[in-house]
Amino acid sequence: MGFFSKILEKLGIKKDDDKSVGGEAKGGLKASTPAAPVAPAAKKPASSIAASGGMAARAEKDDMFEKDLMKKPVAMSEVDVVAKLEGMAKGKDLNWKVSIVDLLKLLDLDSSREARAELAEELNAPADVVGDSARLNVWLHKEVLRKIAENGGNIPADLLD
């Protein structure tokens, strides 16, 4: 499990490529499992169609089947990251909205220089910020919040600028 995955886990978010037991993907949506191939329906003789309710009944069944296939998937619900972090921050002197170190501490994760370097590598930090600790911390904070938003967390736009 990567460092960023630990952040998502602490926030109750699963990454897109993570699958939980039972075939559920991120957001509680069921991952589709291909069913056994269905052979095209053989044409029935006219006498058989008439006996089974006629052409109208068959057409109605076909329409219902097509409508089921056309249903849109349910939208993934967002995790209220701000409310969760605000609740966790109560009584603590941590400014998670500005500081990557405070954000990691609030999530009870390693906030050491080495841990942040690991996170920077995982998130593909640009070479020009890696050598400057202050610039790296600012970049990491913005990038972590951006990635949380990409994975279903509701991060306000003013924190992503």
Backbone as a ProteinNet text record, in pm:
[ID]
protein_1_A
[PRIMARY]
MGFFSKILEKLGIKKDDDKSVGGEAKGGLKASTPAAPVAPAAKKPASSIAASGGMAARAEKDDMFEKDLMKKPVAMSEVDVVAKLEGMAKGKDLNWKVSIVDLLKLLDLDSSREARAELAEELNAPADVVGDSARLNVWLHKEVLRKIAENGGNIPADLLD
[TERTIARY]
85.3	0	89.7	64.8	142.3	104	186.1	164	32.1	8.5	-115.7	-238.1	-228.2	-338.8	-372.3	-270.7	-293.4	-372.7	-343.4	-418	-564.4	-589.4	-727.5	-798.4	-728.7	-787.6	-829.7	-744.4	-775.4	-897.6	-920.5	-1035.3	-1159.8	-1147.2	-1260.5	-1287.1	-1180.6	-1191.3	-1106.6	-1156.7	-1077.7	-1036.2	-914.7	-867.1	-944.1	-946.3	-1018	-977.9	-849.9	-805	-817.2	-861.7	-881.7	-1019.7	-1028.1	-1156.5	-1171.3	-1289.7	-1312	-1373.1	-1380.3	-1438.1	-1584.1	-1631.5	-1770.9	-1792.6	-1683.3	-1697	-1736.9	-1732	-1767.5	-1646.1	-1663.2	-1555.8	-1574.3	-1484.1	-1487.3	-1627.2	-1669.7	-1797.3	-1914.1	-1890.2	-1996.6	-2067	-2016	-2077.9	-2028.2	-2115.2	-2076.4	-1991.3	-1882.4	-1800.5	-1873.4	-1885.1	-1959.9	-1875.9	-1937.9	-1873.9	-1942.8	-1866.8	-1933.7	-2008.2	-2129.3	-2209.7	-2171.6	-2222.1	-2197.6	-2254.1	-2186.9	-2236.5	-2377.8	-2456.1	-2594.4	-2603.9	-2651.7	-2667	-2786	-2778	-2893.4	-3015	-3129.3	-3251.9	-3282.2	-3314.2	-3349.8	-3489	-3508.8	-3641	-3737.5	-3850.3	-3953.1	-4046.7	-4099.7	-4200.5	-4321.5	-4391.7	-4507.1	-4607.1	-4630.2	-4727.1	-4679.5	-4548.2	-4493	-4506.6	-4483.1	-4495.2	-4639.9	-4732.4	-4873.6	-4911.8	-4857	-4889.6	-4831.8	-4723.1	-4660.3	-4703	-4812.8	-4861.9	-4846.9	-4792.5	-4785	-4663.7	-4656.8	-4544.2	-4540.9	-4658.1	-4662.9	-4598.3	-4625.2	-4567.7	-4416.5	-4369.5	-4224.9	-4159.1	-4221.2	-4166.8	-4161.6	-4263.8	-4267.4	-4151.9	-4126.7	-4015.8	-3882.6	-3867.2	-3744.7	-3724.4	-3834.4	-3826.3	-3784	-3840.1	-3804	-3657	-3606.4	-3467.5	-3377.3	-3411.9	-3332.4	-3332.3	-3445.9	-3452.7	-3362.2	-3356.8	-3268.5	-3122.6	-3086.8	-2949.4	-2914.2	-3013.4	-2990	-2984.3	-3013.6	-3010.9	-2870.5	-2866	-2736.8	-2691	-2558.2	-2508.5	-2533.3	-2544.2	-2564.9	-2434.3	-2443.2	-2323.6	-2259.5	-2125.5	-2050.4	-2071	-2097.5	-2112.4	-1974.6	-1967.7	-1842.3	-1827.4	-1704.4	-1674.9	-1655.8	-1722.4	-1710.3	-1580.1	-1471.9	-1337.4	-1322.5	-1374.1	-1359.4	-1424.4	-1547.5	-1616.5	-1540.4	-1491.3	-1417.7	-1290.5	-1213.8	-1088.9	-1115	-1218	-1253.1	-1287.9	-1363.5	-1397.7	-1274.9	-1183.3	-1060.7	-970.7	-978	-888.9	-935.9	-1060	-1111.9	-1019.9	-981.4	-897.8	-750.3	-715.5	-574.9	-528.3	-404.9	-348.3	-279.4	-360.5	-307.3	-379.9	-303.1	-360.7	-351.7	-437.5	-434.7	-467.5	-534.5	-571.6	-452.4	-340.6	-223.6	-99.7	-90.3	33.2	18.3	106.6	108	148.3	239	283.4	165.1	90.1	-26.7	-134.5	-153.4	-251.2	-213.8	-87.8	-42.6	-52.7	-17.1	-29.4	-174.7	-264.6	-406.7	-458.5	-403.9	-443.4	-366	-284.1	-201.8	-109.3	-47.2	49	185.9	288.5	425.3	439.8	484.5	501.2	648.9	735.2	878.9	922	1039.9	1096.2	1105.9	1145.8	1159.3	1023.9	922	787.7	735.6	759.8	716.2	792.3	918.9	997.5	939.4	898.1	835.1	704.8	624.8	498.9	524.7	626.6	661.3	700.7	775.6	815.6	694.1	606.4	485.8	395.9	390.3	303.7	376.5	498.5	577	600.4	656.9	687.9	788.8	772.3	867.4	1006.5	1107.7	1246.1	1279.4	1221.6	1255.1	1202.2	1105.6	1057.6	1115.9	1165.4	1215.2	1332.2	1420.7	1538.6	1512.3	1394.1	1360.1	1248.1	1282.4	1188.8	1060.1	1071.5	952.8	863.4	922.9	844.9	782.4	857.1	804.8	683.4	690.2	577	451.8	468.9	355.1	299.6	388	344.5	272.8	330.6	269.1	129.2	114.7	-15.7	-120.4	-89.3	-183.7	-211.3	-106.3	-122.1	-202.9	-179.4	-255.1	-402.6	-433.3	-573.1	-635.8	-560.4	-611	-641	-549.5	-568.3	-685	-702.7	-817.3	-946	-950.8	-1068.8	-1092.6	-986.5	-999.2	-1054.5	-1033.8	-1076.3	-1206.8	-1281.7	-1414.2	-1425.9	-1324.3	-1334	-1377.6	-1461.3	-1511	-1419.1	-1320	-1225.2	-1269.6	-1288.4	-1330.1	-1224.7	-1271.5	-1184.3	-1076.5	-1108.2	-1010.1	-890.5	-906.5	-793.9	-713.2	-767.1	-698.2	-618.9	-639.8	-567.7	-422.6
-117.2	0	123.2	213.4	335.4	435.3	534.4	637.3	710.3	747.8	818.4	730.4	602.4	510.8	512.6	528.9	538.7	664.3	773.8	897.8	876	817.9	791.7	698.7	598.4	503.4	574.2	661.5	735.4	824.5	869.8	955.8	876.6	745.7	662.1	661.2	683.8	685.6	571.8	504.5	400.7	451	415.8	453.9	378.9	435.2	374.6	230.4	200.7	66.2	-31	17.4	-70.9	-134.2	-259.7	-329.5	-390.9	-377.1	-437.7	-575.6	-649.4	-782.9	-771	-860.7	-860.6	-791.3	-752.5	-694.4	-548.8	-481.3	-341	-257.1	-165.2	-71.8	54.4	150.3	277.7	337.5	397.5	464.7	371.1	245.7	151	100.6	131.9	80.8	-59.8	-143	-280.5	-284.4	-356.4	-376.1	-477.3	-447.4	-538.8	-660.2	-774.3	-900.5	-954.9	-986	-1035.2	-1164.6	-1170.1	-1290.8	-1388.1	-1508.2	-1607.9	-1555.1	-1581.7	-1530.7	-1580.1	-1490.1	-1524.2	-1542.4	-1658.2	-1686.7	-1609.5	-1562	-1491.9	-1584.3	-1524.2	-1603.3	-1662.6	-1788.8	-1855.5	-1809.5	-1795	-1754	-1868.7	-1831.2	-1930.7	-1934.5	-2051	-2057.5	-1973.2	-1921.4	-1835	-1898	-2028.9	-2094.7	-2087.3	-2096	-2089.4	-1949	-1846.3	-1708.2	-1680.4	-1724.6	-1702.4	-1769.4	-1887.7	-1960.7	-1892	-1816.8	-1754.9	-1609.8	-1569.3	-1434.6	-1344.5	-1394.6	-1317.9	-1227.3	-1160.4	-1071.2	-952.9	-902.9	-785.6	-816.3	-933.6	-971.5	-982.9	-1041.1	-1056.3	-919.2	-829.3	-695	-619.2	-637.4	-570.9	-620.2	-751	-807.2	-751.9	-741.7	-687.6	-542.3	-462.7	-322.3	-310.1	-394.2	-390.6	-425.3	-523.7	-563.1	-448.2	-381	-267.9	-153.5	-125.6	-18.3	-49.7	-173.4	-212.7	-189	-217.7	-197.2	-49.8	34.8	176.9	256.5	195.4	267.7	320.4	443	504.7	460.4	448.1	410.4	521.8	485	580.4	655.4	785.2	866.7	830.1	835.8	805.2	918.1	884.7	987.1	1035.5	1163.7	1220.7	1202.9	1196.7	1192	1335.9	1375.7	1511.2	1522.7	1543.4	1546.9	1663.5	1779.1	1897.4	1873.8	1824.5	1799	1695.5	1592.5	1487.7	1544.7	1622.4	1679.1	1785	1866.3	1966.4	1897	1788.2	1713	1654.6	1602.8	1544.8	1652.5	1775.6	1883.1	1953.1	1928.4	1995.7	1970.6	2081.2	2072	2052.1	2048.4	2030.3	2157.8	2192.2	2312.1	2274.2	2227.8	2184.9	2260.3	2316	2389.5	2304.5	2206.3	2111.6	2176.5	2293	2360.2	2424.9	2438.9	2505.7	2416.9	2329.5	2255.3	2105.8	2052.4	1907.5	1832.7	1889.1	1825.2	1813.4	1921.6	1918	1823.2	1819.9	1728.4	1583.1	1550.3	1413.3	1379.9	1474.7	1452.5	1429.1	1509.8	1496.3	1358	1303.5	1170.1	1059.5	1098.2	1004.1	923.5	997	937.1	1000.6	931.4	980.4	1110.2	1216.3	1345.5	1384	1287.5	1315	1356.3	1414.3	1455.1	1335.9	1221.8	1100.7	1054.4	1060.4	1019.7	1113.9	1243.2	1339.2	1321.1	1283.5	1254.8	1132.8	1031.3	912.1	949.6	1034.1	1079.1	1160.5	1245	1325.6	1237	1133.6	1040.8	968.3	923	851.8	940.5	1070.1	1162.7	1232.4	1185.5	1239.3	1389.2	1431.4	1573.4	1618.8	1739.7	1792.2	1809	1786.9	1793.7	1929.7	2037.5	2170.6	2199.7	2122.7	2145.4	2045.8	1934	1828.7	1877.1	1959	2004.3	2115.4	2175.4	2287.4	2243.1	2224.9	2169.3	2251.5	2381.9	2467.3	2455.5	2463.7	2451.1	2312.4	2211.2	2074.6	2059.9	2116.1	2106.6	2172.9	2289.1	2358.5	2275.5	2224.1	2141.7	2016.2	1950.2	1828.1	1855.3	1962.5	1994.6	2012.2	2091.4	2113.9	1985.4	1908.9	1786.1	1680.6	1667.9	1571.5	1610.3	1737.8	1781.2	1759.7	1788.2	1766.7	1619.2	1532	1387.8	1335.2	1390.7	1351.3	1386	1506.3	1548.3	1456.3	1416.5	1325.2	1189.9	1152.4	1020.8	1024.4	1134.3	1137.3	1222	1297.4	1387.1	1524.4	1588.2	1721.5	1829.8	1863.5	1966.1	2098.6	2203.6	2332.6	2388.2	2459.6	2514.4	2606	2681.2	2773.4	2700.4	2574.2	2495.8	2432.6	2432.1	2369.5	2470	2600.3	2703.4	2713.8
0	0	0	-94.5	-104.1	4.1	19.7	121.1	94.9	-29.9	-60.7	-33.8	-56.8	-26.6	121.9	204.6	349.7	383.4	313.5	334.9	299.7	182.6	140.4	238	285.2	379.7	508.4	558.2	681.2	663.9	539.9	511	472.5	461.8	424.3	274.8	196.1	49.9	-4.6	-107	-173.8	-309.8	-350.9	-483.3	-589.8	-713.5	-825.5	-850.2	-837.6	-871	-754	-637.2	-522.4	-532.8	-507.7	-505.2	-366.9	-310.7	-181	-199.5	-91.8	-96.5	-136	-216	-256.7	-389.9	-457.2	-589.1	-589.9	-474.3	-474.1	-504.3	-592.8	-627.1	-545.2	-564.3	-495.9	-501.3	-391.3	-388	-365.1	-339	-311.6	-436.3	-552.3	-673.9	-700.6	-745	-775.3	-900.9	-894.3	-1014.2	-1100.7	-1227.7	-1312.2	-1346.3	-1332.2	-1364.8	-1487.1	-1589.2	-1709.2	-1681.6	-1727.9	-1710.9	-1821.4	-1809.4	-1913.7	-2044.2	-2154.9	-2282.5	-2310	-2364.3	-2396.2	-2546.4	-2585.1	-2727.8	-2780.6	-2903	-2959.7	-2959.5	-2935.7	-2929.8	-3066.9	-3065.3	-3191.6	-3230.9	-3359.2	-3406.7	-3385.2	-3327.4	-3303.6	-3423.3	-3450.5	-3556.8	-3518.9	-3616.7	-3593	-3497.2	-3507.4	-3419.3	-3274.2	-3251.1	-3116.4	-3059.9	-3143.2	-3098.1	-3059.4	-3139.8	-3110.6	-2979.8	-2954.2	-2832.1	-2709.1	-2724.2	-2608.1	-2589.2	-2647.6	-2624.6	-2744.3	-2850.3	-2973.9	-2981.8	-3097.6	-3126.9	-3030.7	-2990.2	-2903.2	-2767.6	-2713.7	-2584.8	-2594.5	-2702.8	-2721.8	-2737.5	-2813.2	-2833.2	-2700.1	-2617	-2486.7	-2398.4	-2399.6	-2322.6	-2373.1	-2506.9	-2565.7	-2522.8	-2521.8	-2481	-2335	-2248	-2105.5	-2088.7	-2162.6	-2154.9	-2198.8	-2308.1	-2356.5	-2256.2	-2193.4	-2093.9	-1975.7	-1931.4	-1822.4	-1859.7	-1984	-2029.2	-2039.9	-2063.3	-2084.3	-1953.5	-1840.1	-1712.7	-1687.6	-1638.8	-1609.8	-1471.6	-1453	-1321.5	-1220.5	-1095.9	-988.3	-965.7	-947.1	-924.1	-791	-789.3	-668.9	-567.9	-444.9	-343	-298.7	-267.2	-222.7	-72.5	-29	113.1	158.8	265.7	317.9	396.2	321.7	377.9	475.9	437.5	522.6	658	658.5	785.6	868.2	801	870.9	933.9	856.5	907.7	1014.9	997.4	1099.2	1230.5	1221.6	1342.1	1409.9	1329.1	1384.6	1446.1	1393.3	1436.7	1563.3	1605.4	1724.9	1844.2	1908.7	2027.4	1997.3	1870.5	1831.7	1762.3	1783.9	1722.5	1592	1494.4	1364.7	1253.2	1161.2	1049.1	922.6	911	799.6	666.3	667.8	543.1	474.2	545	489.4	491.2	588.6	612.1	584.6	500.5	476	601.8	679.1	803.7	899.2	916.1	1005.1	952.5	821.3	762.9	793.5	775.2	802.3	951.1	1036.4	1181.3	1220	1162.8	1192.2	1153.2	1045	999.7	1070	1165.1	1242.3	1151	1056.6	964.5	987.3	945.6	957.6	877.6	944.9	877.4	865.5	889	884.1	744	735.9	607.7	512.8	565.9	484.6	430.3	515.6	473.5	365.7	381.6	280.4	149.7	159.1	38.1	-34.1	42.4	-16.1	-85.7	-19.9	-77.9	-204.9	-201.9	-319.5	-436.5	-408.9	-515.5	-572.1	-483	-526.4	-613.3	-579.7	-652.7	-768.2	-796.7	-908.6	-898.9	-786.6	-767.3	-871.2	-924.1	-1021.9	-959.6	-1037.9	-989.2	-929.4	-983	-932.9	-792.9	-742.6	-606.3	-506.3	-555.3	-465.7	-380.6	-435.5	-362.6	-263.2	-267.7	-179.7	-85.2	40.7	138.7	149.6	154.4	168.5	44.9	-73.6	-197.7	-209.4	-167.1	-172.3	-81.1	38.5	131.8	75.4	13.3	-46.7	-162.4	-247.5	-360.8	-312	-211.8	-158.6	-104.7	-30	28.6	-81.3	-182.5	-293	-369.8	-395.8	-473.3	-397.3	-269.2	-188.3	-187.5	-167	-168.3	-305.4	-411.8	-547.6	-572.5	-529.1	-547.9	-463.1	-345.1	-262.4	-335.7	-394.7	-470.5	-589.7	-659	-774.1	-733.9	-608.5	-561.4	-482.2	-493.3	-431.5	-307.3	-271.4	-156.5	-200	-121	-157.8	-101.6	-175	-134.3	-197.9	-117.5	-173.5	-270	-371.9	-474.9	-416.7	-311.9	-255.9	-193.4	-157.5	-104.8	-216.8	-337	-450.3	-534	-508.9	-586.4	-549.6
[MASK]
+++++++++++++++++++++++++++++++++++++++++++++++++++++++++++++++++++++++++++++++++++++++++++++++++++++++++++++++++++++++++++++++++++++++++++++++++++++++++++++++++

